[in-house]
């Protein structure tokens, strides 16, 4: 996972949409890793259902849940054809959101088993 994160600055310069998608993908791996390691019931295999399961069955802050949804929604714009313009500002927003998510996971010692 470290290599996926380290490539983000260069990817942002080359392809904003791919960078946003990568941030979403990294986030998805973190969330599903936690859900699987903690046997949290997740009714679907989408990031949306996983975030909702985290909210219902964990002690993460509402702020972090909001950051996760922001990453999900904006990351989806990077993944699918859209007329919405995406810029380096979007990359900075998602980068901050991802950093905040990782920080809270680290504070709760919740990143075990992540590769």
N, C-alpha and C positions, 0 to 999 in steps of 0.2 A: 504494500500500500504506500510505503514511503516514496517509491519511485513515481507513483501516480500523482502524488501531491507535489513532488519536486518539479515536475514538468509543467505545472500550471502557469507560472509566469511566462514561460516561452510560448505556451499554447495560447495564452491570452493575446500575445502580440501577433500571432499567426492566424488564429481562427477563434473568434469570440464565442461562436455557437458551440464549438467543440469543447472549449474551456468550461462553459456553463454546464454542458452535459457531463463533463468529467467530474465537476464538483458535485453534481447530483448523484452520480454513480458512486463516488467515494462515500457520500453521506448515506446512501442506501446500504452499502456494505457495513458501515458502522452500526446502523440501526438494526439490520437483520442479524448481525453478529450478536448484538446484545439480546435481542428477542430469542434467538435460538439458544444462547448460553443460559438464559434465565427461564426457559420453558414458558414463555409468555404466549398465551393463545392469540393467534393472529388469524382472523377469519379470511384473509386474502393474502395474496403475494404481491400486493402493490405497495408502494411507499406510503401512499395515503392511509391504507388500512394499518400498516405497521406503525405509523406515527400515532394514529388513534389508539392502538393497543398500548403503546408506550405511555400515552397520556392517562389511560385508564388503569394501568398496572404498574406504575413506577413512581418514583419520587422526583422526577425531573421537573424543572420549573416550567411554568406556562410560557415564559419568555423563550426558553429553548424549543418548546413545541412550536411556537410561532416561527422561530428561525428555520426549523425543519420544514414547515409548510412553505416558507418563502423559497427555500432551496428547491423544493419539489416543483413549485409552480414556475419559477423563472427557469429552472433547469429544464423543464419540459419545453419551454419556448425555444431553448437551444437545440432540443432533440427533434422537433417537428417543424415542418414548413409553416411559416407564419409571416405576415406582413409587418408584424411589430418590429421596430428597429431595436437591435440589441447593441450595447456599447460597452466600453471599458468600465463605465459606471456600474453596469449590471454585474460585471466580474468583481468589482471591488465590494459591492453589496453582498454578493454570495460568498466571497472570500471571508469577509468579516463574519457572516452568519456561520460559515463552516468553522472558523476559528473559535467562535463562541460555543458552538455545539461540542467541539472536541474538548474545550476547556471544562465544560460542565461534566462531560463523560469522565475526564481525568480526575476532577474533584471527587467524583463518586466511585473512583477506582473501577470503572466500567468498560475499560477497553481491553480486557484480558482476552487472549485467544485471537486477536486481530492480526492478520498478516498482510 
